[in-house]
């Protein structure tokens, strides 16, 4: 699992990082130049904002009020139903790449309509920059919530929901502002913080070790030259989701290690590997930038990782060992581009995650569950597995049920049901994930649902 060596790694790296930690936010993405008198009504240099008018909805026979604009260099959308219940939901979007266009988005998976029908107002920020920048997301989301309180009315409760990188924003927001948010719904979220970058590193270094192709740091022609040779050596080239198994013994070892590192034995894991085996090579490439997403070697490490299974090749003896370029980023408690999540929520957190997701692997949930247990916060965390293999592949029914149960939990204090994500026997059971997966999505053959047996 991804978290087996996380705490030990952090302790060892802390020795080398002790001095640099004291510089605080100096290692975070520097603020782009802005005038001292700047009122935040324009994007930062290098960015533009795309925020086309969002048509209001009709809820309960009345039209919602939609407000859009720019605040603190970020685009925003606010929507308030006529029968507002006084509560606000903040929506945290996922990774948008490195482009220069900032764009807020409404809640997905049918949640926008659902929230408004239940009387909730919602607000979403584009954040003030793109890239994998959690600091921007945490601050931008809080600034917009405060803006709502100043310009509309102070909400009775503030909840936070979102997807993917937005899950990292949520996990850190709960700890950055422990008395501010009242409940959280991170979906397909990066709740294991830097361990995500380790997973990407693992895949590429293990594949290289098994194939005998040494290509790290990845050269410019990695995808065109090294990767085809690796795939040929492991029998990966012809592997397709739902198709015949073309892997040889070396490819099977890579698959087994990847399954183990992404959450352990679980339904659909073999099929999910075929979905993601090409993408996981591409995620290791860089484009010369300095952000963690552009140069993940700043954070990623496998110094203490033990890979299993360790045969037919003794990977633990032959794999290239890599230290992070910036050890302080691994241990700094400050709010950086890729900050730590300690697992100390103070309010109810209900999560959703696809079992076969290997962009943000299911192991992220296990990491958060273990960290929460370490800090005695398990009572505040409920996690649900969905039987699908793509990233953030949820039906409106699945997301809606999770939202409804979170709201009930926040209002009544009654903790809803979840899955035992850290119990290997439970996770490996053939019916794991059936409890909260939408049977209609499987019946319709939606997405990757048919890679899983019917429940």
VOPAGU-2260 file (C-alpha; in pm, 1 decimal, decimal comma):
REM VOPAGU-2260
SITE   aa  ch    i         X         Y         Z
SITE  UNK   A    0       0,0       0,0       0,0
SITE  UNK   A    1     108,9     356,8     -56,4
SITE  UNK   A    2     117,1     449,1     310,0
SITE  UNK   A    3     335,2     169,6     447,0
SITE  UNK   A    4     647,5     386,5     467,9
SITE  UNK   A    5     505,7     737,5     457,4
SITE  UNK   A    6     560,0     832,3     821,4
SITE  UNK   A    7     909,2     681,5     836,1
SITE  UNK   A    8    1006,0     858,2     514,9
SITE  UNK   A    9     886,3    1187,4     655,1
SITE  UNK   A   10    1087,2    1140,0     973,9
SITE  UNK   A   11    1408,4    1058,9     789,1
SITE  UNK   A   12    1366,3    1340,8     542,1
SITE  UNK   A   13    1293,5    1579,0     828,1
SITE  UNK   A   14    1655,2    1551,8     942,1
SITE  UNK   A   15    1780,4    1695,0     613,6
SITE  UNK   A   16    1499,6    1943,5     589,2
SITE  UNK   A   17    1506,8    2088,6     938,0
SITE  UNK   A   18    1675,2    2410,1     832,9
SITE  UNK   A   19    1479,9    2466,9     516,7
SITE  UNK   A   20    1143,2    2411,7     684,8
SITE  UNK   A   21    1199,9    2732,7     873,1
SITE  UNK   A   22    1170,1    2931,7     553,6
SITE  UNK   A   23     796,4    2859,9     558,8
SITE  UNK   A   24     624,5    2947,5     237,2
SITE  UNK   A   25     942,0    3045,0      58,0
SITE  UNK   A   26     930,8    2717,3    -133,0
SITE  UNK   A   27     570,6    2758,6    -242,9
SITE  UNK   A   28     482,8    2895,5    -583,3
SITE  UNK   A   29     577,4    3263,6    -569,3
SITE  UNK   A   30     294,3    3508,0    -613,1
SITE  UNK   A   31     290,2    3650,9    -960,4
SITE  UNK   A   32     358,8    4021,3    -979,3
SITE  UNK   A   33      65,5    4246,0    -891,3
SITE  UNK   A   34      44,7    4615,0    -810,9
SITE  UNK   A   35      25,9    4715,3    -448,0
SITE  UNK   A   36    -303,4    4890,6    -516,9
SITE  UNK   A   37    -446,1    4593,8    -706,6
SITE  UNK   A   38    -799,1    4522,3    -587,4
SITE  UNK   A   39    -798,7    4164,9    -719,1
SITE  UNK   A   40   -1055,9    4238,9    -988,8
SITE  UNK   A   41    -823,2    4121,5   -1267,9
SITE  UNK   A   42    -638,5    3792,4   -1317,3
SITE  UNK   A   43    -272,4    3770,3   -1231,5
SITE  UNK   A   44     -22,4    3837,7   -1511,2
SITE  UNK   A   45     -10,5    3549,1   -1754,3
SITE  UNK   A   46    -370,7    3444,2   -1694,9
SITE  UNK   A   47    -708,7    3518,4   -1847,2
SITE  UNK   A   48   -1048,8    3424,7   -1708,6
SITE  UNK   A   49   -1318,8    3239,7   -1900,1
SITE  UNK   A   50   -1646,9    3265,4   -1713,1
SITE  UNK   A   51   -1935,4    3262,4   -1962,7
SITE  UNK   A   52   -2280,9    3340,5   -1823,1
SITE  UNK   A   53   -2434,0    3048,3   -1637,8
SITE  UNK   A   54   -2806,3    3021,5   -1696,4
SITE  UNK   A   55   -3000,4    3016,7   -1369,2
SITE  UNK   A   56   -3218,4    2719,8   -1282,5
SITE  UNK   A   57   -3581,3    2711,8   -1187,1
SITE  UNK   A   58   -3621,3    2556,0    -844,9
SITE  UNK   A   59   -3959,1    2525,2    -677,9
SITE  UNK   A   60   -4111,4    2746,1    -942,3
SITE  UNK   A   61   -3865,1    3030,5    -879,5
SITE  UNK   A   62   -3550,9    3126,7   -1067,0
SITE  UNK   A   63   -3218,5    3109,5    -887,0
SITE  UNK   A   64   -2988,9    3409,8    -859,3
SITE  UNK   A   65   -2652,2    3367,4   -1031,9
SITE  UNK   A   66   -2360,2    3601,3    -967,1
SITE  UNK   A   67   -2033,2    3583,6   -1156,6
SITE  UNK   A   68   -1719,6    3790,2   -1152,8
SITE  UNK   A   69   -1359,7    3812,5   -1038,8
SITE  UNK   A   70   -1242,0    3818,5    -679,0
SITE  UNK   A   71    -882,5    3801,3    -559,7
SITE  UNK   A   72    -765,4    3735,0    -917,6
SITE  UNK   A   73    -993,2    3431,6    -956,1
SITE  UNK   A   74   -1313,2    3386,5   -1149,8
SITE  UNK   A   75   -1614,5    3286,1    -944,8
SITE  UNK   A   76   -1974,4    3169,1    -969,3
SITE  UNK   A   77   -2230,8    3202,7    -691,9
SITE  UNK   A   78   -2583,7    3065,8    -713,8
SITE  UNK   A   79   -2859,8    3115,5    -456,5
SITE  UNK   A   80   -3205,4    2960,3    -464,0
SITE  UNK   A   81   -3509,8    3173,4    -384,4
SITE  UNK   A   82   -3578,0    2954,5     -83,2
SITE  UNK   A   83   -3222,5    2965,1      50,4
SITE  UNK   A   84   -3184,4    2763,1     369,9
SITE  UNK   A   85   -2892,7    2976,3     491,3
SITE  UNK   A   86   -2619,4    2718,1     421,9
SITE  UNK   A   87   -2341,5    2749,9     164,5
SITE  UNK   A   88   -2153,1    2481,9     -28,4
SITE  UNK   A   89   -1807,5    2557,7    -166,6
SITE  UNK   A   90   -1708,6    2357,1    -477,1
SITE  UNK   A   91   -1338,1    2274,0    -527,7
SITE  UNK   A   92   -1245,8    2183,2    -884,4
SITE  UNK   A   93    -975,2    1943,0    -998,6
SITE  UNK   A   94    -647,5    1976,6   -1186,7
SITE  UNK   A   95    -671,3    2199,8   -1494,6
SITE  UNK   A   96    -324,8    2155,1   -1640,5
SITE  UNK   A   97     -71,2    2432,5   -1685,4
SITE  UNK   A   98    -269,7    2654,2   -1923,5
SITE  UNK   A   99    -327,9    3025,9   -1878,8
SITE  UNK   A  100    -709,8    3024,5   -1878,1
SITE  UNK   A  101    -885,8    3019,6   -1541,0
SITE  UNK   A  102   -1240,9    2890,5   -1532,1
SITE  UNK   A  103   -1477,9    2818,6   -1241,9
SITE  UNK   A  104   -1725,1    2533,4   -1272,5
SITE  UNK   A  105   -2058,7    2437,9   -1114,9
SITE  UNK   A  106   -2090,6    2123,5    -901,4
SITE  UNK   A  107   -2104,3    1811,8   -1117,8
SITE  UNK   A  108   -2283,2    1476,8   -1111,4
SITE  UNK   A  109   -2622,9    1644,2   -1078,8
SITE  UNK   A  110   -2522,8    1799,8    -746,5
SITE  UNK   A  111   -2587,9    2156,4    -857,9
SITE  UNK   A  112   -2958,5    2087,2    -908,8
SITE  UNK   A  113   -2977,6    1870,9    -599,5
SITE  UNK   A  114   -2815,2    2127,1    -371,7
SITE  UNK   A  115   -3035,2    2409,4    -498,0
SITE  UNK   A  116   -3351,4    2202,1    -462,5
SITE  UNK   A  117   -3255,9    2134,5    -102,3
SITE  UNK   A  118   -3214,3    2507,6     -40,3
SITE  UNK   A  119   -2834,4    2531,8     -48,6
SITE  UNK   A  120   -2643,5    2814,7    -211,1
SITE  UNK   A  121   -2315,8    2720,1    -375,7
SITE  UNK   A  122   -2002,2    2901,1    -484,7
SITE  UNK   A  123   -1702,0    2796,9    -692,4
SITE  UNK   A  124   -1365,5    2961,6    -753,0
SITE  UNK   A  125   -1133,6    2910,1   -1049,4
SITE  UNK   A  126    -844,2    2967,5    -803,1
SITE  UNK   A  127    -598,7    3240,0    -899,3
SITE  UNK   A  128    -370,9    3008,7   -1098,0
SITE  UNK   A  129    -366,9    2669,2   -1266,1
SITE  UNK   A  130    -125,3    2382,9   -1216,1
SITE  UNK   A  131    -116,0    2150,1    -918,9
SITE  UNK   A  132    -132,3    2429,0    -664,7
SITE  UNK   A  133    -322,7    2335,3    -350,2
SITE  UNK   A  134    -224,9    2657,2    -176,7
SITE  UNK   A  135    -410,1    2855,9    -442,0
SITE  UNK   A  136    -714,0    2630,2    -410,2
SITE  UNK   A  137    -728,2    2643,3     -30,9
SITE  UNK   A  138    -688,3    3020,3     -13,6
SITE  UNK   A  139    -911,5    3095,1    -312,9
SITE  UNK   A  140   -1195,7    2882,1    -182,1
SITE  UNK   A  141   -1181,3    3041,3     162,4
SITE  UNK   A  142   -1156,4    3393,3      15,7
SITE  UNK   A  143   -1465,1    3333,3    -195,3
SITE  UNK   A  144   -1657,9    3199,0     103,6
SITE  UNK   A  145   -1567,7    3513,2     295,9
SITE  UNK   A  146   -1669,3    3723,9      -3,8
SITE  UNK   A  147   -2007,4    3551,5      -2,3
SITE  UNK   A  148   -2049,6    3629,4     367,4
SITE  UNK   A  149   -1958,7    3993,7     308,8
SITE  UNK   A  150   -2174,3    4052,3       1,7
SITE  UNK   A  151   -2472,9    3819,3      50,1
SITE  UNK   A  152   -2504,3    3711,9     410,3
SITE  UNK   A  153   -2301,3    3511,2     653,9
SITE  UNK   A  154   -2411,5    3148,7     607,0
SITE  UNK   A  155   -2523,8    2936,0     898,2
SITE  UNK   A  156   -2304,6    2651,1     779,9
SITE  UNK   A  157   -2033,3    2619,5     516,3
SITE  UNK   A  158   -1978,7    2279,2     356,4
SITE  UNK   A  159   -1716,0    2193,4      98,6
SITE  UNK   A  160   -1727,8    1942,6    -185,8
SITE  UNK   A  161   -1515,3    1872,8    -491,6
SITE  UNK   A  162   -1321,9    1629,6    -705,4
SITE  UNK   A  163    -969,7    1500,0    -769,9
SITE  UNK   A  164    -713,4    1772,0    -689,5
SITE  UNK   A  165   -1008,0    1944,3    -525,8
SITE  UNK   A  166   -1003,4    1659,7    -274,6
SITE  UNK   A  167    -650,8    1764,4    -177,8
SITE  UNK   A  168    -781,4    2121,3    -146,6
SITE  UNK   A  169   -1060,7    1993,1      77,9
SITE  UNK   A  170    -841,0    1772,2     296,8
SITE  UNK   A  171    -600,0    2057,3     361,7
SITE  UNK   A  172    -875,5    2318,7     398,9
SITE  UNK   A  173   -1028,2    2122,9     686,4
SITE  UNK   A  174    -695,8    2140,4     869,1
SITE  UNK   A  175    -598,0    2490,8     761,3
SITE  UNK   A  176    -930,1    2629,0     890,5
SITE  UNK   A  177   -1048,7    2367,9    1143,2
SITE  UNK   A  178   -1342,0    2573,7    1273,9
SITE  UNK   A  179   -1464,1    2710,1     941,8
SITE  UNK   A  180   -1618,0    2425,4     741,1
SITE  UNK   A  181   -1898,3    2208,5     876,1
SITE  UNK   A  182   -1874,6    1903,1     652,0
SITE  UNK   A  183   -1689,9    1775,8     345,1
SITE  UNK   A  184   -1751,1    1559,1      39,2
SITE  UNK   A  185   -1419,7    1491,5    -140,0
SITE  UNK   A  186   -1474,0    1264,2    -441,1
SITE  UNK   A  187   -1189,3    1079,9    -617,0
SITE  UNK   A  188    -968,9    1300,9    -402,4
SITE  UNK   A  189    -593,0    1319,8    -352,8
SITE  UNK   A  190    -623,2    1255,1      19,8
SITE  UNK   A  191    -283,2    1086,9      43,0
SITE  UNK   A  192    -104,2    1411,1     -56,1
SITE  UNK   A  193     252,8    1354,1    -182,6
SITE  UNK   A  194     208,4     976,5    -198,7
SITE  UNK   A  195      31,9    1033,1    -531,6
SITE  UNK   A  196     360,2    1146,5    -686,5
SITE  UNK   A  197     536,3     845,8    -532,6
SITE  UNK   A  198     286,5     615,9    -704,5
SITE  UNK   A  199     361,2     766,0   -1044,4
SITE  UNK   A  200     733,1     729,1    -976,5
SITE  UNK   A  201     688,6     368,1    -862,6
SITE  UNK   A  202     518,2     262,9   -1182,1
SITE  UNK   A  203     786,4     398,8   -1409,3
SITE  UNK   A  204    1088,5     289,7   -1206,0
SITE  UNK   A  205     953,7     -61,9   -1152,3
SITE  UNK   A  206     866,8     -99,2   -1521,3
SITE  UNK   A  207    1216,6      17,8   -1615,1
SITE  UNK   A  208    1379,2    -223,1   -1368,7
SITE  UNK   A  209    1177,6    -518,4   -1497,0
SITE  UNK   A  210    1248,3    -435,5   -1861,9
SITE  UNK   A  211    1613,3    -349,1   -1811,5
SITE  UNK   A  212    1555,9      -3,4   -1960,8
SITE  UNK   A  213    1708,9     272,1   -1749,8
SITE  UNK   A  214    1545,9     605,5   -1829,4
SITE  UNK   A  215    1512,1     818,4   -1517,9
SITE  UNK   A  216    1507,9    1113,4   -1507,0
SITE  UNK   A  217    1290,1    1068,0   -1811,9
SITE  UNK   A  218    1459,0    1192,1   -2133,4
SITE  UNK   A  219    1280,7    1401,7   -2393,1
SITE  UNK   A  220    1215,9    1093,6   -2607,2
SITE  UNK   A  221    1090,4     879,8   -2317,3
SITE  UNK   A  222     746,5     811,4   -2464,9
SITE  UNK   A  223     877,0     761,6   -2818,9
SITE  UNK   A  224    1182,1     551,7   -2738,2
SITE  UNK   A  225    1203,9     403,5   -2388,4
SITE  UNK   A  226     837,3     328,5   -2327,5
SITE  UNK   A  227     783,6     117,9   -2644,2
SITE  UNK   A  228    1086,5     -92,6   -2547,5
SITE  UNK   A  229     951,9    -136,1   -2194,9
SITE  UNK   A  230     608,8    -235,9   -2321,2
SITE  UNK   A  231     755,6    -486,4   -2565,4
SITE  UNK   A  232     972,9    -642,0   -2295,3
SITE  UNK   A  233     675,6    -679,9   -2059,0
SITE  UNK   A  234     408,7    -776,8   -2309,4
SITE  UNK   A  235     206,1    -461,8   -2251,7
SITE  UNK   A  236     176,2    -328,3   -2604,3
SITE  UNK   A  237    -130,3    -532,6   -2699,7
SITE  UNK   A  238    -300,7    -525,5   -2360,8
SITE  UNK   A  239    -652,1    -379,6   -2382,0
SITE  UNK   A  240    -933,1    -340,7   -2125,2
SITE  UNK   A  241   -1150,6    -650,5   -2140,1
SITE  UNK   A  242    -918,5    -817,2   -2391,7
SITE  UNK   A  243    -682,6   -1116,0   -2364,6
SITE  UNK   A  244    -392,2   -1102,0   -2123,3
SITE  UNK   A  245     -81,5   -1037,2   -2334,1
SITE  UNK   A  246     155,4    -986,1   -2042,0
SITE  UNK   A  247     452,2   -1214,2   -1984,4
SITE  UNK   A  248     587,3   -1297,9   -1638,8
SITE  UNK   A  249     758,8    -959,6   -1612,7
SITE  UNK   A  250     443,0    -773,7   -1712,8
SITE  UNK   A  251     243,1    -972,9   -1461,4
SITE  UNK   A  252     487,5    -871,6   -1190,4
SITE  UNK   A  253     450,7    -503,2   -1285,9
SITE  UNK   A  254      73,9    -539,8   -1278,3
SITE  UNK   A  255      78,6    -712,3    -940,0
SITE  UNK   A  256     306,3    -445,6    -792,0
SITE  UNK   A  257      91,0    -167,8    -937,3
SITE  UNK   A  258    -226,0    -325,1    -798,9
SITE  UNK   A  259     -60,3    -356,1    -459,6
SITE  UNK   A  260      61,7       3,1    -461,2
SITE  UNK   A  261    -273,6     137,6    -578,6
SITE  UNK   A  262    -483,9     -19,0    -304,9
SITE  UNK   A  263    -417,9    -390,7    -289,2
SITE  UNK   A  264    -612,9    -687,3    -420,7
SITE  UNK   A  265    -967,1    -577,1    -503,4
SITE  UNK   A  266   -1239,3    -643,2    -759,1
SITE  UNK   A  267   -1161,0    -528,0   -1111,5
SITE  UNK   A  268    -797,3    -441,3   -1041,7
SITE  UNK   A  269    -656,8    -655,2   -1323,5
SITE  UNK   A  270    -892,7    -499,8   -1577,2
SITE  UNK   A  271    -822,4    -151,1   -1442,0
SITE  UNK   A  272    -449,8    -199,4   -1499,0
SITE  UNK   A  273    -518,7    -238,1   -1870,8
SITE  UNK   A  274    -711,8      90,4   -1862,9
SITE  UNK   A  275    -425,3     286,2   -1707,1
SITE  UNK   A  276    -101,4     111,6   -1813,4
SITE  UNK   A  277     -23,1     361,3   -2094,1
SITE  UNK   A  278    -128,6     675,8   -1909,8
SITE  UNK   A  279      98,0     598,1   -1614,9
SITE  UNK   A  280     400,7     623,5   -1841,8
SITE  UNK   A  281     294,5     963,5   -1972,5
SITE  UNK   A  282     246,7    1111,6   -1626,0
SITE  UNK   A  283     621,2    1078,3   -1558,6
SITE  UNK   A  284     725,3    1311,5   -1837,5
SITE  UNK   A  285     803,2    1675,8   -1774,6
SITE  UNK   A  286     775,0    1991,0   -1982,4
SITE  UNK   A  287    1057,5    2186,7   -1825,8
SITE  UNK   A  288     848,5    2384,4   -1578,1
SITE  UNK   A  289     912,8    2419,5   -1208,6
SITE  UNK   A  290     578,9    2321,3   -1054,8
SITE  UNK   A  291     543,0    1976,0    -895,6
SITE  UNK   A  292     310,0    1863,1   -1174,0
SITE  UNK   A  293     566,9    1970,4   -1434,8
SITE  UNK   A  294     863,8    1824,8   -1248,0
SITE  UNK   A  295     731,9    1564,3   -1001,4
SITE  UNK   A  296    1084,7    1466,3    -903,0
SITE  UNK   A  297    1079,4    1760,4    -662,8
SITE  UNK   A  298     855,2    1557,7    -435,8
SITE  UNK   A  299     856,0    1193,5    -540,2
SITE  UNK   A  300    1066,7     931,8    -365,3
SITE  UNK   A  301    1093,9     555,1    -331,7
SITE  UNK   A  302    1390,9     546,8     -95,5
SITE  UNK   A  303    1217,6     325,5     160,1
SITE  UNK   A  304     954,2     158,6     -54,4
SITE  UNK   A  305     936,9    -220,8     -50,3
SITE  UNK   A  306     772,9    -366,0    -357,7
SITE  UNK   A  307     569,5    -684,9    -365,9
SITE  UNK   A  308     564,6    -935,2    -523,9
SITE  UNK   A  309     941,0    -940,6    -550,5
SITE  UNK   A  310     973,8   -1221,3    -805,2
SITE  UNK   A  311    1058,8   -1335,8   -1067,2
SITE  UNK   A  312    1277,4   -1022,7   -1056,3
SITE  UNK   A  313    1421,5    -899,5    -726,2
SITE  UNK   A  314    1290,5    -548,4    -784,7
SITE  UNK   A  315    1379,7    -429,6    -437,1
SITE  UNK   A  316    1744,3    -496,7    -514,9
SITE  UNK   A  317    1748,9    -369,8    -873,4
SITE  UNK   A  318    1508,9     -75,3    -888,4
SITE  UNK   A  319    1658,4     272,1    -907,3
SITE  UNK   A  320    1620,1     455,4    -577,9
SITE  UNK   A  321    1527,7     821,5    -600,2
SITE  UNK   A  322    1537,3    1091,5    -335,2
SITE  UNK   A  323    1315,6    1398,8    -365,7
SITE  UNK   A  324    1490,6    1701,8    -507,1
SITE  UNK   A  325    1333,0    1920,4    -237,4
SITE  UNK   A  326    1312,7    1717,6      85,4
SITE  UNK   A  327    1158,9    2007,0     274,2
SITE  UNK   A  328     849,0    1988,9      53,3
SITE  UNK   A  329     786,1    1640,4     193,8
SITE  UNK   A  330     789,9    1747,9     556,1
SITE  UNK   A  331     699,0    2114,5     570,5
SITE  UNK   A  332     379,9    2174,3     770,0
SITE  UNK   A  333     315,1    2497,7     583,5
SITE  UNK   A  334      61,4    2554,4     309,9
SITE  UNK   A  335     264,0    2492,6      -6,9
SITE  UNK   A  336     177,6    2388,7    -361,5
SITE  UNK   A  337     156,2    2025,4    -250,0
SITE  UNK   A  338     101,7    2041,0     125,7
SITE  UNK   A  339      64,3    1756,0     365,9
SITE  UNK   A  340    -271,6    1634,6     489,7
SITE  UNK   A  341    -222,9    1501,8     839,8
SITE  UNK   A  342    -560,1    1328,5     874,1
SITE  UNK   A  343    -705,6    1553,2    1142,7
SITE  UNK   A  344   -1055,6    1651,1    1030,5
SITE  UNK   A  345   -1274,1    1815,5    1292,7
SITE  UNK   A  346   -1602,4    1775,9    1101,8
SITE  UNK   A  347   -1777,2    1493,5     912,2
SITE  UNK   A  348   -1600,3    1380,4     593,8
SITE  UNK   A  349   -1770,6    1145,7     348,4
SITE  UNK   A  350   -1569,4    1030,6      47,2
SITE  UNK   A  351   -1631,0     847,6    -281,3
SITE  UNK   A  352   -1362,2     671,2    -485,2
SITE  UNK   A  353   -1356,2     440,8    -786,0
SITE  UNK   A  354   -1192,7     106,9    -712,4
SITE  UNK   A  355   -1000,6      95,9   -1039,0
SITE  UNK   A  356    -886,8     457,5   -1053,5
SITE  UNK   A  357    -510,7     468,1   -1104,4
SITE  UNK   A  358    -478,2     837,1   -1183,7
SITE  UNK   A  359    -570,2     910,8    -824,2
SITE  UNK   A  360    -554,9     554,7    -692,0
SITE  UNK   A  361    -788,0     399,7    -438,7
SITE  UNK   A  362    -490,7     386,6    -200,6
SITE  UNK   A  363    -546,1     757,6    -139,6
SITE  UNK   A  364    -853,5     661,3      62,2
SITE  UNK   A  365    -656,8     407,0     260,3
SITE  UNK   A  366    -388,7     664,3     335,5
SITE  UNK   A  367    -646,3     910,3     468,4
SITE  UNK   A  368    -821,8     642,6     672,3
SITE  UNK   A  369    -496,8     536,4     835,5
SITE  UNK   A  370    -389,8     893,1     906,6
SITE  UNK   A  371    -729,8     970,8    1057,2
SITE  UNK   A  372    -709,8     658,7    1273,2
SITE  UNK   A  373    -356,5     753,4    1382,5
SITE  UNK   A  374    -498,3    1081,1    1514,7
SITE  UNK   A  375    -812,2     929,3    1665,0
SITE  UNK   A  376   -1044,0    1084,2    1402,9
SITE  UNK   A  377   -1190,4     771,0    1240,3
SITE  UNK   A  378   -1535,3     856,6    1373,2
SITE  UNK   A  379   -1535,3    1161,9    1145,7
SITE  UNK   A  380   -1450,0     974,5     824,3
SITE  UNK   A  381   -1682,9     759,0     612,0
SITE  UNK   A  382   -1553,0     620,4     282,8
SITE  UNK   A  383   -1733,5     450,5      -4,2
SITE  UNK   A  384   -1597,6     243,9    -292,8
SITE  UNK   A  385   -1756,0     255,2    -637,4
SITE  UNK   A  386   -1709,5     -30,0    -886,3
SITE  UNK   A  387   -1566,3     160,9   -1182,1
SITE  UNK   A  388   -1218,8     204,9   -1328,5
SITE  UNK   A  389   -1204,0     559,4   -1462,1
SITE  UNK   A  390   -1116,0     870,6   -1266,3
SITE  UNK   A  391   -1417,6    1032,6   -1095,8
SITE  UNK   A  392   -1659,3     793,1   -1267,7
SITE  UNK   A  393   -1968,0     849,5   -1052,6
SITE  UNK   A  394   -2333,1     843,1   -1143,9
SITE  UNK   A  395   -2569,8    1115,6   -1018,8
SITE  UNK   A  396   -2730,0     853,8    -795,3
SITE  UNK   A  397   -2398,2     768,4    -628,2
SITE  UNK   A  398   -2292,4    1129,8    -577,3
SITE  UNK   A  399   -2642,8    1232,4    -471,7
SITE  UNK   A  400   -2670,2     958,6    -209,9
SITE  UNK   A  401   -2331,1    1055,3     -68,3
SITE  UNK   A  402   -2432,9    1421,9     -53,1
SITE  UNK   A  403   -2764,5    1342,9     115,4
SITE  UNK   A  404   -2595,4    1124,6     374,1
SITE  UNK   A  405   -2331,5    1388,8     446,4
SITE  UNK   A  406   -2599,1    1654,6     495,4
SITE  UNK   A  407   -2794,6    1428,6     728,6
SITE  UNK   A  408   -2475,7    1353,5     923,4
SITE  UNK   A  409   -2392,9    1723,2     962,0
SITE  UNK   A  410   -2746,1    1807,7    1070,1
SITE  UNK   A  411   -2824,8    1512,8    1298,1
SITE  UNK   A  412   -2488,2    1380,2    1407,3
SITE  UNK   A  413   -2582,9    1030,6    1290,1
SITE  UNK   A  414   -2281,6     877,1    1114,1
SITE  UNK   A  415   -2378,5     702,9     788,2
SITE  UNK   A  416   -2252,3     368,5     659,5
SITE  UNK   A  417   -1932,7     323,3     462,9
SITE  UNK   A  418   -1683,7      65,0     339,0
SITE  UNK   A  419   -1393,9     -82,1     537,6
SITE  UNK   A  420   -1123,6      45,9     302,8
SITE  UNK   A  421    -827,5     -54,3     521,8
SITE  UNK   A  422    -928,5    -417,7     579,9
SITE  UNK   A  423    -750,9    -623,2     310,0
SITE  UNK   A  424    -989,4    -918,1     330,3
SITE  UNK   A  425   -1291,7    -693,5     295,4
SITE  UNK   A  426   -1138,9    -499,1       5,8
SITE  UNK   A  427   -1044,0    -821,9    -175,5
SITE  UNK   A  428   -1392,2    -972,0    -144,9
SITE  UNK   A  429   -1564,1   -1022,2    -483,2
SITE  UNK   A  430   -1858,7    -802,9    -382,3
SITE  UNK   A  431   -1655,3    -514,6    -238,2
SITE  UNK   A  432   -1794,3    -185,3    -362,7
SITE  UNK   A  433   -2140,2    -326,5    -434,8
SITE  UNK   A  434   -2305,3    -156,2    -140,3
SITE  UNK   A  435   -2276,8     198,0    -275,2
SITE  UNK   A  436   -2240,7     140,0    -650,5
SITE  UNK   A  437   -2535,3     232,5    -870,9
SITE  UNK   A  438   -2683,8     -87,3   -1020,1
SITE  UNK   A  439   -2848,8     117,5   -1294,5
SITE  UNK   A  440   -2508,4     234,1   -1416,1
SITE  UNK   A  441   -2392,2    -125,7   -1450,8
SITE  UNK   A  442   -2717,5    -228,7   -1620,2
SITE  UNK   A  443   -2676,5      54,9   -1871,2
SITE  UNK   A  444   -2317,4     -44,9   -1943,3
SITE  UNK   A  445   -2197,7     303,8   -1851,5
SITE  UNK   A  446   -1826,6     383,7   -1872,1
SITE  UNK   A  447   -1614,8      99,9   -1736,5
SITE  UNK   A  448   -1888,8     -57,5   -1524,0
SITE  UNK   A  449   -1893,3    -380,4   -1724,6
SITE  UNK   A  450   -1529,7    -447,5   -1633,4
SITE  UNK   A  451   -1682,9    -551,8   -1301,5
SITE  UNK   A  452   -1908,8    -847,4   -1234,9
SITE  UNK   A  453   -2269,3    -757,5   -1153,8
SITE  UNK   A  454   -2347,2    -723,3    -787,1
